[in-house]
């Protein structure tokens, strides 16, 4: 089963989106700017229930996974 994806900038990611990083799909729990920096911080939930914090510049690209219908 393949999941449709496309590359998108971090600044366009929203809460509830799914992103693919290194082949794993994570659910975006929160997204906020980093204080004193141009970076964006994403709090992600892994399929196994673990959590991940991802920090990157607004123009950095990740794979946005299509939402399940």
Phi, psi and omega in degrees: 000122180259145178254130179289133180224160170211151180283137180215155179285149180304323184294348178261355179287143180233161174304139179091347177289160173248132179239147179253123178230121181052041175086347180261142179260129181240146176267131180279116179272321178204156178217132182205154177288149175277131179295135178073015183211159174277353185291158176245139181249126177246131172261121186240150174247127180279161179302332181274004178096351178288166180242151182223140172252127180242127180237129180202169177287151183304330181271356177297146183250142173230167177272122177268117180279143179295143178286141176289141180258000000 
